[in-house]
Amino acid sequence: MVWSLIIIVKSLNTEYYFIIGADSLFNFDTWMEPERICQETVLVVATRDHTPLKELDQQMQLLSQKYNGNFIRLDTMNIDVSSELLRSWHESGQSLRYYVPKPVISYIEKNDIYKGNDSDGKI
């Protein structure tokens, strides 16, 4: 669930940014409460070299209009690692070192994040 990963603290003059991969943008409509995510955050869409920018920009525009959201494209280096891949590594016992900060790894392990998937394989 997206809201279990983001903690929004309302305060004056504060903008929150939620970084997602370009691949996630194309299924954003299936997320829980996409309207609320757009109300509470600026969505930063990280791209990779293989991302078709024309389609990405069209999807960002469509979702921006649909949910009255603010989407920003972030062109990134082509480090081909995704949250799905990291989740798979963690589940199989492979190290996340060098890909995830040490405090995040500790949090994942302490709270048994990614241990129990529901029936459709999504967390």
Secondary structure by P-SEA (a helix, b strand, c coil): cccccbbbbbbccbbbbbbbcaaaaaacccccaaaaaaaccbbbbbbccccaaaaaaaaaaaaaaaacbbbbbbbbccccccaaaaaaaaaacccccccccaaaaaaaaaacccccccccccc
